[in-house]
Amino acid sequence: MYCFEKGNLRYGEALDEFFDSSLKDSTNIPVTMLLRKEKDKCLYVYDLGDYWEHTILLEAVIPAEGDSSPIPLCVKGKGTCPVEDSGGIWGYTEMLEEACTPTNPDRAEIYQHLMADIDVRKYNLEAINERLSQFYS
């Protein structure tokens, strides 16, 4: 599950009315409802249980050339994504600490879990923009 937050508005997957009644269905909400002008920001929350927060900033609006459709473009990012189901930022931080504690008997297992798909999680600007291009084509 996910949601986008801007001010007191929250849009996302409305899977269960008992989970979060303030969440509006995002199915027909274009990104232009949240990001209208340069420097506008919104919050993207991934996995509402673990609550991974990402700030999305609209840095610039560049007119499309010719007949091409407007396609979002990622211009910058950093780091890699933590493994799935790692308990949010708090659980992930705890796992990192446990993996770095020499006296922890589970250290190797935790480290292996954290690093299992590190190549897949490596930040790759070109790959991100290729996926955006495919999605919006």
C-alpha positions as CSV (number, residue, x, y, z in Angstrom):
1,M,0.0,0.0,0.0
2,Y,1.1,3.5,-0.6
3,C,-0.2,7.1,-0.3
4,F,0.7,10.6,-1.5
5,E,0.3,13.4,1.1
6,K,0.1,17.1,0.4
7,G,-1.1,19.3,3.2
8,N,-4.1,17.6,4.7
9,L,-4.9,15.6,1.5
10,R,-4.0,12.0,1.3
11,Y,-4.4,9.8,-1.9
12,G,-3.6,6.2,-2.2
13,E,-4.8,2.6,-2.5
14,A,-8.2,2.6,-0.8
15,L,-8.1,-1.1,-0.1
16,D,-10.0,-1.2,3.2
17,E,-12.3,1.5,4.6
18,F,-11.3,0.4,8.1
19,F,-7.5,0.8,7.5
20,D,-7.5,4.6,6.9
21,S,-10.7,6.5,6.3
22,S,-8.8,9.7,5.4
23,L,-7.2,8.1,2.4
24,K,-8.9,9.1,-0.9
25,D,-8.7,6.7,-3.9
26,S,-5.7,7.8,-6.1
27,T,-6.9,5.9,-9.2
28,N,-8.0,9.0,-11.2
29,I,-5.8,11.6,-9.5
30,P,-3.1,13.0,-11.8
31,V,0.2,14.1,-10.3
32,T,-0.6,17.6,-11.4
33,M,-3.2,17.7,-8.5
34,L,-0.3,17.5,-6.1
35,L,2.6,19.1,-7.9
36,R,1.4,22.2,-9.9
37,K,4.4,24.5,-10.0
38,E,8.1,24.4,-9.6
39,K,9.3,23.8,-6.0
40,D,6.0,22.1,-5.0
41,K,6.6,19.1,-2.8
42,C,4.5,16.2,-1.7
43,L,5.2,13.2,0.5
44,Y,5.1,9.7,-0.9
45,V,4.7,6.9,1.7
46,Y,5.4,3.4,0.7
47,D,4.2,0.4,2.8
48,L,1.8,2.1,5.3
49,G,2.7,-0.4,7.9
50,D,6.5,0.4,7.9
51,Y,5.8,4.0,6.7
52,W,8.8,4.6,4.3
53,E,8.7,8.4,3.6
54,H,10.0,10.0,0.4
55,T,9.8,13.7,-0.4
56,I,9.0,14.4,-4.1
57,L,10.1,17.8,-5.3
58,L,9.0,19.2,-8.6
59,E,12.2,21.0,-9.7
60,A,11.2,22.1,-13.1
61,V,8.5,21.8,-15.7
62,I,10.1,21.3,-19.1
63,P,7.8,21.6,-22.2
64,A,7.6,18.4,-24.3
65,E,9.3,18.6,-27.7
66,G,7.3,17.9,-30.8
67,D,4.4,15.4,-30.6
68,S,5.9,13.6,-27.6
69,S,3.8,13.0,-24.5
70,P,5.0,14.4,-21.3
71,I,7.1,11.9,-19.4
72,P,8.3,12.3,-15.8
73,L,12.0,12.4,-15.4
74,C,14.1,11.6,-12.4
75,V,17.0,14.0,-12.2
76,K,18.7,13.0,-8.9
77,G,18.6,10.4,-6.1
78,K,20.9,8.8,-3.7
79,G,21.5,5.6,-1.9
80,T,19.9,2.2,-2.3
81,C,16.5,0.9,-1.1
82,P,16.4,-1.2,2.0
83,V,15.2,-4.8,1.6
84,E,11.5,-5.4,1.7
85,D,9.8,-6.1,5.0
86,S,12.7,-4.7,7.1
87,G,10.5,-3.0,9.6
88,G,10.6,0.6,8.3
89,I,13.4,3.0,9.1
90,W,13.5,1.8,12.7
91,G,13.7,-1.9,11.9
92,Y,16.2,-1.3,9.2
93,T,18.4,0.7,11.4
94,E,18.2,-2.0,14.1
95,M,19.2,-4.6,11.5
96,L,22.2,-2.6,10.4
97,E,23.3,-2.2,14.0
98,E,22.9,-5.9,14.7
99,A,24.8,-6.8,11.5
100,C,27.7,-4.5,12.6
101,T,27.9,-5.9,16.2
102,P,30.8,-8.4,16.3
103,T,29.5,-10.2,19.3
104,N,26.0,-10.8,17.8
105,P,25.7,-14.6,16.9
106,D,23.2,-13.8,14.2
107,R,25.4,-11.2,12.6
108,A,26.3,-13.2,9.4
109,E,22.7,-14.2,8.8
110,I,21.4,-10.6,9.2
111,Y,24.2,-9.3,7.0
112,Q,23.3,-11.8,4.3
113,H,19.7,-10.8,4.4
114,L,20.5,-7.1,4.1
115,M,22.9,-7.7,1.2
116,A,20.9,-10.4,-0.6
117,D,19.8,-8.2,-3.6
118,I,22.2,-5.3,-3.3
119,D,22.9,-5.2,-7.0
120,V,19.2,-5.0,-7.7
121,R,18.8,-2.2,-5.2
122,K,21.7,-0.1,-6.4
123,Y,20.6,3.4,-7.4
124,N,20.6,3.7,-11.2
125,L,19.3,6.9,-12.6
126,E,19.3,5.6,-16.2
127,A,17.3,2.5,-15.3
128,I,14.8,4.6,-13.3
129,N,14.2,6.9,-16.3
130,E,13.9,3.9,-18.7
131,R,11.2,2.4,-16.5
132,L,9.4,5.8,-16.3
133,S,9.6,6.1,-20.1
134,Q,8.2,2.5,-20.6
135,F,5.4,3.2,-18.1
136,Y,4.3,6.4,-19.7
137,S,4.7,5.3,-23.4
